[in-house]
Amino acid sequence: MAFTLYSLIQAAILCVNAIAVLHEDRFLSKVGWGADQGIGGFGDEPGIKSQLLNLVRSVRTVMRVPLIIVNSVCIVLLLLFG
């Protein structure tokens, strides 16, 4: 497999897909990254853990429909051009 721009885009899509399929109750809470783990007090700087949890929640919320479209386009391109 050649190192092309398409392969970089495909790798990025796979990483976003991996973030999007993480389920909070089934996986993240067992690892200690549940919804109640990243809560800080008022005025406290959010830590890395809470920022990553917010990133995971944001990706799952915002990227749901665009990921379906982008994945469909990638599948079609792979079917047409190999």
C-alpha positions as CSV (number, residue, x, y, z in Angstrom):
1,M,0.0,0.0,0.0
2,A,1.4,3.3,-1.1
3,F,1.7,6.3,1.3
4,T,-0.8,8.7,-0.3
5,L,-3.1,11.5,0.9
6,Y,-6.0,9.1,0.6
7,S,-4.4,6.6,3.0
8,L,-3.8,9.5,5.5
9,I,-7.4,10.6,5.2
10,Q,-8.6,7.0,5.6
11,A,-6.4,6.6,8.8
12,A,-7.9,9.8,10.2
13,I,-11.4,8.5,9.5
14,L,-10.6,5.2,11.2
15,C,-9.4,7.1,14.3
16,V,-12.5,9.2,14.4
17,N,-14.6,6.0,14.0
18,A,-12.8,4.4,16.9
19,I,-13.6,7.4,19.1
20,A,-17.2,7.5,17.9
21,V,-18.0,3.9,18.8
22,L,-16.7,4.1,22.4
23,H,-19.8,3.5,24.6
24,E,-19.7,5.3,28.0
25,D,-21.6,2.7,30.0
26,R,-20.1,-0.4,28.5
27,F,-16.5,0.5,28.1
28,L,-15.5,3.9,29.5
29,S,-17.0,3.5,32.9
30,K,-15.2,0.2,33.4
31,V,-11.9,1.8,32.6
32,G,-12.7,4.7,35.0
33,W,-13.6,7.3,32.3
34,G,-17.3,7.4,33.0
35,A,-19.5,10.5,33.0
36,D,-19.2,11.1,36.7
37,Q,-15.3,10.7,36.8
38,G,-14.4,14.0,35.1
39,I,-16.4,16.4,37.2
40,G,-14.4,19.2,38.8
41,G,-15.4,22.1,41.1
42,F,-16.4,25.6,40.0
43,G,-13.4,27.6,39.0
44,D,-11.1,24.6,38.8
45,E,-9.1,24.1,35.6
46,P,-10.4,21.0,33.8
47,G,-7.8,18.3,33.7
48,I,-6.6,16.2,30.8
49,K,-9.0,13.4,31.6
50,S,-12.1,15.7,31.6
51,Q,-11.0,17.4,28.4
52,L,-10.6,14.0,26.7
53,L,-14.0,12.9,27.9
54,N,-15.5,16.1,26.5
55,L,-13.7,15.4,23.2
56,V,-15.2,11.9,23.1
57,R,-18.7,13.2,23.8
58,S,-18.3,15.9,21.2
59,V,-17.1,13.6,18.5
60,R,-20.0,11.2,19.2
61,T,-22.5,14.1,19.2
62,V,-21.3,16.2,16.3
63,M,-19.7,13.7,14.0
64,R,-22.4,11.1,13.9
65,V,-24.1,12.0,10.6
66,P,-21.0,13.3,8.8
67,L,-19.2,10.0,9.7
68,I,-21.9,8.0,8.1
69,I,-21.6,10.1,4.9
70,V,-17.8,10.1,4.8
71,N,-17.7,6.3,5.5
72,S,-20.2,5.7,2.7
73,V,-18.1,7.8,0.3
74,C,-14.9,5.9,1.3
75,I,-16.6,2.6,0.7
76,V,-17.9,3.7,-2.7
77,L,-14.4,4.9,-3.7
78,L,-12.8,1.7,-2.5
79,L,-15.4,-0.4,-4.5
80,L,-14.9,1.7,-7.7
81,F,-11.1,2.2,-7.7
82,G,-9.9,-0.6,-5.5
